[in-house]
Amino acid sequence: MGTMQMTVIRQRVELIAWYERRGYERTGRLIPFPYGDERFGAPRPVGLEFELLIKKLG
C-alpha cells in the first residue's frame, strides 16, 4: 500500500478541512514557506508555512 503526499499552506484551515474530508491526514510536519523565491511571488502575509498531508492508497 502506498501513500499520496501533498503540502498545503497551514493557514488555509478551510482547505485542509476539505482535504481531510477526502481522506488526507495531517502529519503535523511543517515546512517553511520559501520567502525570497521568485517562483512564489511576493506574499504579503508573514509567517506562512506548509503542512504535509498524507493519504493512504489502496
N, C-alpha and C positions, 0 to 999 in steps of 0.2 A: 504494500500500500504506500502511495506517495503522498506528498503534500504540496499544496499551492501556497506560495508566499507573496505578500504584497505589502507595500508601505503606504500609509495614509497619514496626512497631516493630523497630528494628535488633537489639535484644537477643533477639528471638524467632527464634533461628537455626533451630530446627526448622520453624517456619512459612515462613521464607524458603526453606529447602531444599525444602519441599513445593511452593512456587510455582515454583522453578527446575525441578523435575521436570515441571512443566506448561508449560514454555516461556518463563517470565519470566526476564529477565536483570537482574542487579544493576548499577546505574549508578555506585555509589559516592557519589552525591549525598545528603547528609544534611540533614534539615530538623529544626530544634529542636522538641521537644515543647512544646505550648502550656500550660506550667505557669501556673496562675492563671486559666485559662479554665474557668468553672464547668461548661461543657458536657462536659468531660472528667473531672469529679470531682476528687478529691484523691489522685493516685497517690503511693504511699509510696516507691517507688524514685526515687532521684535520678539524673540523667544520662540519662534516656530520650531517644531520638532516633528519627525516622522515616528510613527509607531508601527512595528512589524506585526502583521496579522497572518495567521496561517489557517488553512482549511485542509482537512484530511480528505484524500481522494479514494474512491473505490468503495 
